[in-house]
C-alpha cells in the first residue's frame, strides 16, 4: 500500500513539475507601449531573461556567420508576439509575426515577415530591407537572426562579446525632443525675440534638436555648436525615437495656442523682407537697454510693418496708393476687386503650411486701407495688407486660404479682378462609400490580413478627407458588421447620392498577379466610365502599381445603383509584396487620397463639360 501511494505521489509531482515548466514555456511577454524592456539571450544556454525574469527554452541560441540565431517562438514571445500570432507556411518556408495594436508602440498592428534562405526582411515600420544573413532550419526548428527581427519591431539589439549575450531592449530614455518646423522660410534668431539677429532660415518639415522654450519661442540646435530660436507659432515640439520616427506631437511646455484671432502672430516671411528686418534690428540696437522693445515687437508682425512705414515716411514720398478693395462671395467662389490710382504691376505666388495666395504690388503703397479684413467664405479666411518693402516699394496682399484654390486674375485700367474657385469640386456633393465585406464575411484572407479590415480603413480615411473638403458622405457600414449586397446600393439610392464608390482589394490563385483595377457596370449610367477612369488614373499614378485597367462587370453593388457607380480593387492581397503594402497605414492613406482626387477630377470634368 505504501509503495502504491509512493508511486501515485511521484506521478503527481512529475505532472506538477511538467505543468510548471509548460506554464513558464507559454509565458506571455506583454510589451506595454514604450515602457522599459530588456531581454537577454545567452548563447549555448536553454533559458533567457525578460526584465530579470528567467524563462526556460527548449533549445539554445547559437552563432552562425557572426550572427546570433534564436528559435522563432522564443524571440517572438519576448518581443510581445503571442504563439497564435506566429504563422508558418511550410510550402514557402515563410515566417509571419503579427504584433497586435495593444502590444505595439505605434498604435497599429505590426507585421514582420522572413523566409528561410532569403536575405531580406519585411516590416510595417521599415518596408523591405536587405539583411546579411537569412533564417535557417536546424533540427526541425526555425531560427531567426535576432538583431534584424528586434529592430523590425522597434527594439534596440546589442551584443556582449565577452559574456556571449544578446540584449534586446526598449528603453524610455531613448525618446528625446525635436523642434519640427511647420512653415517655410522661418528665420532663426540668436535670442528669443524679434530684436535679435537672424542667423539662418529653416523650412517646413525640417527637425532640429530641442534645447529650451520660452512662452513664445523654441531654442534649437541649428548646426553643430550653433544654437538659435524660432517663433513657436511656426513650429511644434515633437518627441522622437532614436530611429528618427516621430512618436508624439505636442505644443509642449504648457504653451497654449490662440487660433484665428486678430492678435495671432503671423509668419514673418509674409510681411518683412530681409532688408527691412536689418533696418529693424539696427534701429533697436541703438536702445538695447529698453526691454519694452521685445514686447512691442512681439505683439504682431503687422505692427512691425507699421513701425517701418512710420520710420521711413520722412524719406520716402508715396505717390501711388491702393484706393479700395471690395469682396464678393458665394458658395463656390470669391471675387476681390482692387482699385488703385495707377495701372497695377503685380506678381502672384502660393505659399504652403499655412496655405496662402500672395499678390505683390510694385511701386504702390497700401494707402489708408485696413491691414486685415475677415472674409465670410468657404475658401478664404481673411486678407491682410501691408507694405513689404520700401526699396523697391512693394505692397503685399496675403489671402489666408481655408482650402486649395484655383485663381484667375484680370487687369483693366487701374482695376484688378481676382477670382478664386475651389480645387475641391466635391464640395456639396453626396458621395456614398461602400467598404466591401464585413462581419461574418471577411473577404479575401492572405498573410493573416483580412480584406474587410483593409477596405474599412481606406474607406474611413476617404470619409475624413471628403468631409473636410465639404462633401456629404455616407457609408454602407461604419464598423465590422455584415451588410447584404442588395442593401448597399439600396441605401445609396434612398439618399439620392451623386456617386457610389465600392472599395475592395483583389485576390487570385496565382500569387504573382498584381496591380490595380476599377470596374463599372456593363451597361453604365452616364458618368460611370469617366468616374472609373479618373479614379484608376490617380491610383496608378500615386501607388505606382501595375495598371490593370478599367473594366466592365455585373457586380450587384454597381449594377443596382441609380447613380454613376464604380468598384475599386486597390491591389492584390494574394500578392505578397502588395499585401505587405496594404498592411502599411501610410499606403492606405495614399490610396484614400488618390481615390478622393479621382472623385474631385470627376466632378471638375462634368462641371467644365
Buried (B, 14 or more C-beta within 10 A) or exposed (E): EEEEEEEEEEEEEEEEEEEEEEEBBEEEBEBEBBEEBBBBBBBEEEBBBBEEEEBBBEBBBBEEEEBBBBBBBBBBBBBBBBEEBBBEEEEEBBBBBBBBEEBBBBEBBBBBBBBBEBEEBBBBBBEEEEBEBBBBEEEEEBBBBBBBBBBBBBBBBEBEEEEBBBBBBBBEEBEEBBBBBBBBBBBBBBBBBBBBBBBEBBEBEBBBBBBEBBEBBBBBBBEEEEBBBBBBBBBBBBBBBEEEEEBEEEEBBEBEEEEEEEEEBBBBBBBBBEEBBEBBBEBBEEEEEEEEBBEBBBEBBBBBBBBBBEBBEEEEEBEBBBEEBEBEBEEBBBBBBBBBEBEBEBEEEEBEBBBBBBBBBBBBBBBEBEBBEEBEBBBBBBBBBBBBBBEEBBBBBBBBBBBBBEBEBEBEEBBBEBBBBBBBBBBBBBBBBBBBBBEEBBBBBBBBBBBBBBBBBBBBBBBBBBEEBBBBBBBBBEEBEEBEBEEBBBBBBEEEBBBBBBBBBBBEEEBEBBBBBBBBBEEBBEBBBBBBBBBBBBBBEBBEBBBBBBBBBEBBBBBBBBBBBBBBBBBBBBBBBBBBBBBBBEBBBBBBBBBBBBBBBBBBBEEEE
